[in-house]
Amino acid sequence: MKKLTLSLILVAFSYFSNAQCTEEVMHPMFEAEVVSHEDLSLDGTVVVQLKVTALADINFCTDISAESGSHLTLLPPSTPPGGSSSNYIAIAEGNSITLDFTFDYDTTNLPYYQKEIRFITNDSGITELSSQYLETAHIYFTPWNTVEVFGNHDFLAQKRNWLVGDEINSPNRVYINKSSLPVSDLPDTFPDDDSSNIYSRHIEGLGYSIPFLAPDTFNYDSTDLVAEGARFKSGGCGFWGHRFNGRISNLRLTSLHIPDDADDFIVDFARDIGLRDLEVDICVNRWPNQVIMECTTDKEGFLVDGNGNRTIDFDFCTGSWRDDIGVFCLFF
């Protein structure tokens, strides 16, 4: 049995370009986190809860801005934040308060990709950008008609490779039964920086792909690759040739997205974006690096064949005497 291994040399980084509290506040003297939850219905509003835990006795400034971008609109609170008419709430060390922020959305125009809401304190005693930033909520309108709300920690802990794209050119939303989705086999302790043994599978309609441990062979669908014929009669490849069959499924080419004004604190939450409309050659990783197949990437950055299929089957002849051979993707 012949085996194929894939090596991708893809290194690319892209850089895209009210009354206020006046009391001096020692910062950080508290921790802020979004309470993760899932709304089981689409009723036009979603409540995001910001939990603040005091690390010392403090007067916490409740004058907070929520930067939500498109599709989500912050509604004015029916009661003052924390139930107090003052811009301050006293919190004893070790205690917590929860502030509710209600956003509305159009149930007939739901976004395809996850949306972010950044919470910023308006405390004028805090001047550094990294200190003004409190937390980010991530809102995902699922294809099974619920609303998922994640804080940063829970968002990054999901076994999902989130997609980033332009809503104007986004794919159509389609219903997916959540129970039909494959479950990632990544262990909870898998190193964040070890991507060499991972591949991702994308399901049409999902705003993310699902990571899996890569199988030993190159076939991403875990089906054995077959090399036909014997050593000297190798599938019509001539006296010296060997035939190799291969499949690439749901391979996404991405680049790191970092906002122009990001500081070191914000860079930690950079996202991968798909590289669209690339020309990609699949080549044999042995001299003279013959081109096996010419492909492109679609608008989400996934490798596709000439018919737009994300599962690409190919076979080729080569003079290699090895029982396994590597291929790589050359893009330009």
Secondary structure in CASP SS format (residue, H / E / C, confidence):
PFRMAT SS
TARGET T0000
AUTHOR 0000-0000-0000
METHOD secondary structure of the structure
MODEL  1
M C 1.00
K C 1.00
K E 1.00
L E 1.00
T E 1.00
L E 1.00
S E 1.00
L C 1.00
I C 1.00
L C 1.00
V C 1.00
A C 1.00
F E 1.00
S E 1.00
Y E 1.00
F E 1.00
S C 1.00
N C 1.00
A C 1.00
Q C 1.00
C C 1.00
T C 1.00
E C 1.00
E C 1.00
V C 1.00
M C 1.00
H C 1.00
P C 1.00
M C 1.00
F E 1.00
E E 1.00
A E 1.00
E E 1.00
V E 1.00
V C 1.00
S C 1.00
H E 1.00
E E 1.00
D E 1.00
L C 1.00
S C 1.00
L C 1.00
D C 1.00
G C 1.00
T E 1.00
V E 1.00
V E 1.00
V E 1.00
Q E 1.00
L E 1.00
K E 1.00
V E 1.00
T E 1.00
A E 1.00
L C 1.00
A C 1.00
D C 1.00
I E 1.00
N E 1.00
F E 1.00
C E 1.00
T C 1.00
D C 1.00
I E 1.00
S E 1.00
A E 1.00
E E 1.00
S C 1.00
G C 1.00
S C 1.00
H C 1.00
L C 1.00
T E 1.00
L E 1.00
L C 1.00
P C 1.00
P C 1.00
S C 1.00
T C 1.00
P C 1.00
P H 1.00
G H 1.00
G H 1.00
S C 1.00
S C 1.00
S C 1.00
N C 1.00
Y E 1.00
I E 1.00
A E 1.00
I E 1.00
A C 1.00
E C 1.00
G C 1.00
N C 1.00
S E 1.00
I E 1.00
T E 1.00
L E 1.00
D E 1.00
F E 1.00
T E 1.00
F E 1.00
D E 1.00
Y C 1.00
D C 1.00
T C 1.00
T C 1.00
N C 1.00
L C 1.00
P C 1.00
Y C 1.00
Y C 1.00
Q C 1.00
K E 1.00
E E 1.00
I E 1.00
R E 1.00
F E 1.00
I E 1.00
T E 1.00
N C 1.00
D C 1.00
S C 1.00
G C 1.00
I C 1.00
T C 1.00
E C 1.00
L H 1.00
S H 1.00
S H 1.00
Q H 1.00
Y E 1.00
L E 1.00
E E 1.00
T E 1.00
A E 1.00
H E 1.00
I E 1.00
Y E 1.00
F E 1.00
T C 1.00
P C 1.00
W C 1.00
N C 1.00
T C 1.00
V E 1.00
E E 1.00
V E 1.00
F E 1.00
G E 1.00
N H 1.00
H H 1.00
D H 1.00
F H 1.00
L H 1.00
A H 1.00
Q C 1.00
K C 1.00
R C 1.00
N E 1.00
W E 1.00
L C 1.00
V C 1.00
G C 1.00
D C 1.00
E H 1.00
I H 1.00
N H 1.00
S C 1.00
P C 1.00
N C 1.00
R C 1.00
V C 1.00
Y C 1.00
I C 1.00
N C 1.00
K H 1.00
S H 1.00
S H 1.00
L C 1.00
P C 1.00
V C 1.00
S C 1.00
D C 1.00
L C 1.00
P C 1.00
D C 1.00
T C 1.00
F C 1.00
P C 1.00
D C 1.00
D C 1.00
D C 1.00
S C 1.00
S C 1.00
N C 1.00
I E 1.00
Y E 1.00
S E 1.00
R E 1.00
H E 1.00
I C 1.00
E C 1.00
G C 1.00
L C 1.00
G C 1.00
Y E 1.00
S E 1.00
I E 1.00
P E 1.00
F E 1.00
L E 1.00
A C 1.00
P C 1.00
D C 1.00
T C 1.00
F C 1.00
N C 1.00
Y C 1.00
D C 1.00
S C 1.00
T C 1.00
D C 1.00
L C 1.00
V C 1.00
A C 1.00
E C 1.00
G C 1.00
A E 1.00
R C 1.00
F C 1.00
K E 1.00
S C 1.00
G C 1.00
G C 1.00
C C 1.00
G C 1.00
F C 1.00
W C 1.00
G C 1.00
H E 1.00
R E 1.00
F E 1.00
N E 1.00
G E 1.00
R E 1.00
I E 1.00
S E 1.00
N C 1.00
L C 1.00
R E 1.00
L C 1.00
T E 1.00
S E 1.00
L E 1.00
H E 1.00
I E 1.00
P E 1.00
D C 1.00
D C 1.00
A C 1.00
D C 1.00
D H 1.00
F H 1.00
I H 1.00
V H 1.00
D C 1.00
F C 1.00
A C 1.00
R E 1.00
D E 1.00
I E 1.00
G E 1.00
L C 1.00
R C 1.00
D C 1.00
L C 1.00
E E 1.00
V E 1.00
D E 1.00
I E 1.00
C E 1.00
V E 1.00
N C 1.00
R C 1.00
W C 1.00
P C 1.00
N C 1.00
Q C 1.00
V E 1.00
I E 1.00
M E 1.00
E E 1.00
C E 1.00
T E 1.00
T E 1.00
D C 1.00
K C 1.00
E C 1.00
G C 1.00
F E 1.00
L E 1.00
V E 1.00
D C 1.00
G C 1.00
N C 1.00
G C 1.00
N C 1.00
R C 1.00
T E 1.00
I E 1.00
D E 1.00
F E 1.00
D E 1.00
F E 1.00
C E 1.00
T E 1.00
G C 1.00
S C 1.00
W C 1.00
R C 1.00
D C 1.00
D E 1.00
I E 1.00
G E 1.00
V E 1.00
F E 1.00
C E 1.00
L E 1.00
F E 1.00
F C 1.00
END
